[in-house]
Amino acid sequence: MTHSQLTKRLLSTLGEETNPITHSDAYERAEHIVSLSTGHQVSNGGFKRTANGRREYLEDRTEKLAVQKSEAAPTESQLLRGVRIYLNGYLRGTTDIEMKRVAARAGATTLPTPSGATHIVTSMPLSGSKTQKFLTKKSRTPIQVVKPEWVTESIAAGKRLPEHRYAIIEDKTTKTMFDFAVKK
């Protein structure tokens, strides 16, 4: 029997009980599994894809992370208390996970976005637009863009070391006492 003959036979016997298409018992023989998975991640709050939805998501995430942090081991020192760190890109000699752990144990807070950060930690120079943004931004407390060594060496020294020694963006308009003493 050819394919076309088989198709004609099946279509002409749709009303008969011998037809395997309309009178199949496969449904009764199958084990049915219902999954609530949608195939992609869905946030608990069902946040909208808007600026407000993103803000709500980040607030919710920060709150959940704070709960996790409070349940974790207490900080070893308060050396970096009040320091809010945003990790930007490559960190030479360490990973972002390790840097978050080290900073948290010293009392610092890590943030998911640069908004609200007091320090941006990175090993690479920032892009031109980011550099311009930080240099021209009017703020009561300027954001310090420092190398990861600032965190680790401050902890090793047992005190918060001056950020300008570890700066990624050097402010040429500000001089130190050393600059006044050295003649060029």
N, C-alpha and C positions, 0 to 999 in steps of 0.2 A: 504494500500500500504506500503510495507516495504522500508527501506532505500535504499537497493540495487535496487529495482524496480524504486524508485524515481530518483535515480542517472542515471540509464539507460535511463529513459524517458527524463530527462533534457539534457543529452548528445546527444540523438538521434534527438532532436528538436532544436538544436542550430541555425539553419537557419530560423526558423519560428518566426513570430512576437509575438507569444504568449509565447515565452521562456523568463522567467524573468531574466536570466543571461545576454543574449546578447541584449535584447531589453528593458532594464529597464529605467525608467524616473526619477530615484532617483537623478541623477546628477542635473537635471533641478529643482527639488523640494528642493534641499539642499541650505542652506545659506552658502556661501563660505567666509571664513575669512583668510586673508593672514597675517601671523605674520613674522616680521623680527627678532624675537628672535631666538637665536640658542640653547637655553637651558643651556648655560653657559656664564660666563662673558668674554667679549672680550675687551681688552684695545683699546683706541681710535687710537693709533699709529700702532697697529698690530705688536708689538715688537716680535722679534724672540726669541726663547728659547735658547739663547746663553749668554755667559758672557757679551758681548756687548749689547745684547738685554735687559738684566737685568739692566745694567748700564743706558741705555737709558730710561728704564721704571722709574727707581728711580730718574733720573734727571728730567724727565717730571713730576713725582709725586711731587718732592720737589718744582718745579716751580709753580705748581698748588696750593700747600699748602701755598707757600709764597704769592700768590695773595689773597687767602682766608684770610691769616693772616693780610695783609695790609688793607683789607676791614673790618676786625673786629675792635673791640674797641682798642684804643691805649693802650700800656703798662702803668702800673701804676708807675713803677720805672725802673731805669736802673741798679739796684743793681747787677744783674747777666749778664750784657751786656758782650758779648764776650765768654760766657760759652756755649758750645755745648754739650748737654746732650743726652746720649743714655740710654734708660730704659731697663734693663736686668732682666726679670723675675719678681718674687714676690716683691711687695713693701708693707711692713708691715704698717698697719694703713691707707692706701690710695689705690687708683687705679691708673693705668697708665694714664687714661684720666684726672683725677683730677691733677696728678703730672704735666702733660703736660700743663694744664691750668695755674696752679700756677707758674710754671717756666716761661712760656711765659709772664705772667703779670709782672714778675720781670725782663724781658728783655732777658732771656735765649732762646736758640734755641734748639728744640728737633730734633733728627736725626733718620731716619729709620734703620740705620746700625751703628755699632761702628766705622766704618772708618771715620776719621775726628773729632771724639768726643774728648772733653777735659775732660769730666766727664762721668763715667758710674755709674748710680744710681741703686742700688739693695739692698735688705735686706738679701739676702742669699749669702754665699760664692760662688765664681765662681768655675767652674769645674777645675780640676787639669791642663788640657791642656790650658784653657783660662788664668789661673793664671800664668803659665809658659810663655805664649805668652806675657803677659803684663810686666812681670818682666824682660824678656830678650830682649824686643823690644827696638831698639835704636831710640830715638826720641828727638827732641829739647825740646819738652814739654811733659813730661810723662803724661799718662792718669791717672787721679785720679778715683779710684773705691770707691764710698762713699755710705753711707746709705741715704735714703730719708730725714731723719731728718736734714741733712746738708742744704738742700734747704729750708725746712720750718723754721728751727731755724735761718738761715741767714736772711730770710725775716723778721722774728719776731724781730731779733736784729737790723735790719736796716743796717747791714753791712755784708760783706762776711766773714764768719767764717773760721778758718783754717781747711783745709780738713783732716789733719791727725787725728783730734779728731773723725772723722766719717768714718775712713778708713775701708774697708772690707779686703783689702790686707795690712798687716802691713809690712813695710820695716824695718827689724831688723838691717840693716846696718847704718841707719840714726838715730842720737840721737838728742834730743831736749835739750835746756838749762836746763830743769827740770831733765832730765836723768843724766846730769853731776852733778847736785846739790845733788841728792839722792844717797847715798852709799848703795850698796847691800851687 
